[in-house]
Each structure stands twice: as structure tokens, then as C-alpha cells.
Amino acid sequence: MNLSVGPRHVVRGALVGAGAALLLTALAGCSEDKETVASWSAKGGKDHAVTIGKDLTVLGQASGSGSKDPAIAARCRQVLDDVKAAKAFRTLPDEAARRSWEETLDKMEKVTTDCLSNAAAGTGGADLAALFDVESSYRAFADSLGYAREQP
């Protein structure tokens, strides 16, 4: 009867268990679950924020009462697509920044939807007063993350 085999299995099993625990801990440390504002930004968030900033300029150019320019609807549609893409993008990990971003996108969606309705009715594009409100929300969001508004 070989008694030395039993203790080796226990020791070997403990070492394998400890190694697996260390590996899992190391992998958890590299997990994508711990996203930061910086990683959100680097993975495409900043691109969406810059696009929305540029879209504010587009909506400003598509504003004005009485304009029947057929290009207004196309511009507003593109902006609405950009807003929807930004809304579908991953959630910001910071609660205050997320609320500010969502508020900006919600206001922008409303202005853009109104722009499309106005363009269809031939009464112009975006409402300037509502656009100023979106601009203010966007600037507060961008400033909170340190983004400079990039002009086209």
C-alpha cells in the first residue's frame, strides 16, 4: 500500500486550485466590465460627442422660418440618425455625465424631429430657441468631460 500518493493529490489539488484562483483574479482585473469615462471616450464615445457637436452646426444652418430648401429634410434625417446611433452606443459609466449626455440627446432628438416636421410642411428647419437649449446642454456635457467642441 502506497500511502504517499494520497497527500500528493491533496497538495497538487490545492496548488491547482490556488493557481486557478490567481488566474481568475488576474482576468477579472483586466475585465471590460470596469469601464471608465476615459475608456468610454476612447472606444467611440468621444466620436459620438464630436459628431453631435458638429450636428448642432448643421441644425443651425437648417434653421430659419419659411425656408423651403429640400436639403433641410436630408440634413435633419442625418442628424437624427447620428442621435439614434449615439443613444444606442454604450452607456456612460459616470452617472452625472450619463444624465447630461442623455438630456442632450433627448433634446436634440426633439429638435431634429421638429426640424423634419417643419421641413415636410415647408415652414423651415430647426427652431432656433430650442436649438440654443440643446447647445447649452451639449456645452455643459462637453465641458464636464473636457471635450472641446470641434468645428467641421
N, C-alpha and C positions, 0 to 999 in steps of 0.2 A: 504494500500500500504506500503510495507516494503522497505524503502529507504536504509537501512543499508546493504542489500545484494549486491548491485552494487559495492560499494567501496571494499568490501571484495574480490570479484572476481578479481578486478584490482590489489589489493595488493597481493593476492595469486598467480595470474598470473605473476606478477613481480618477486616474490620470486622464483617461479618455473623456470622462465627464467634465473634468476641470478644463481640459483643452477646448471642448465644445462650448462650455460656458464663456470662456475668454473670446472665442471666435464670434459668438453671438453678440457679446458686449461690444466688440470692435465693429461689427457690422451695424449694430444699432447706432453707434456713434457716427457712422457715415450715412445714415438713413436720410432720405429725401424728405421725410416727414417733418423735420425740423427746419422748415423754410423760414427765411428771414426776409425783411423788406429788400435787402440788397440782392438776395438770390431771386426773389420775385422780379425785381427790376432787371437783373441780368438775363433771366430766362425769357424775357419778352415783355414784361410789364412796362418797362420804360418805352419800348417801341409803341405800345398801345397808347401810353400817355402822350407821347410826342405826336402821334397821328391825330389824337383828339384835339390837341392844341392847334395843329395845322387846320383841322376841320372847322375850328372856330373862325378862322380867317375865311375859309370857303363859305361858311354860312353868312358871315358879314358881307361878303361880296354878292351873295344871293339874296340879300335883303333889299327892301325898298318897296314902297307901296305902288301898286299899279303896274309893275313890270310884268310883261307877258313873254319874257325870254324863255323859249323852250328848254334851254340848257339848265335852267334853275332846277327843274324836277330831277334831272340826271345827277346834278351835284348833291341835291338833298338825299337822293337814294343812296349815293355812295357814302355820304356821311352816316346815314342810318345803318348801312352795312358795317361801317367801322365801329359804331357804337355797339351794335349787337356782338361783334367779334370781341370787343373789349369786355363786355358783360359776360361773355362765355369763357373768357380766359380765367385762369386760376385765381382764387380768392387771395386778396392781400392778407398776410399774416398779422398785421397790426390793426387792432380794432378801430382806432381813431382814423387812421389813413383809409381803411376799408370803407368806413361810413362816409368820409369825404369824397372818395372816389365814386362810390355808388350814387351819392347825391348828385355829383357832377354828371354822371352818365344818365341818370333818370331825367334830369333837367334837359340834357342835350337831346335825349330821345324825344321828349315832348316838343321841344323847339323844332326838331327835324321833322317830326310827324306833322306839325302845323305848317312847316315850310312846304311839305309835299301837298297838303290840302290847299294851301294858298296858290301854289303853282298850278294845280289842277283847275282851280277856279279862275285862274288868270289874274289874281289880285296881288301877285308878288311872291316873295320868298319868306325868309325868316323874319319874325318880329324882333326889331332891334332891342326893345326894352327887355324882352325875355332873354335875348342873346347876351345882354350885359350881365344878367343874373347868372347865366351859365359861365360866362367869362370870369366872374368873381369867384364862383365855386371852384372852377378849374385852377385859377391862380392860387387860391388857398391850399388846394391839394398839392399842386406842383411845388409851392414854397415849402410845405411841410416835409416834402421828400427831397428838397434841394435840387429840383429839376429846373433848369432854365427853359423857358419856352423857346423852342426852335422854330424860326420862321422858314417858310419854303424858299 
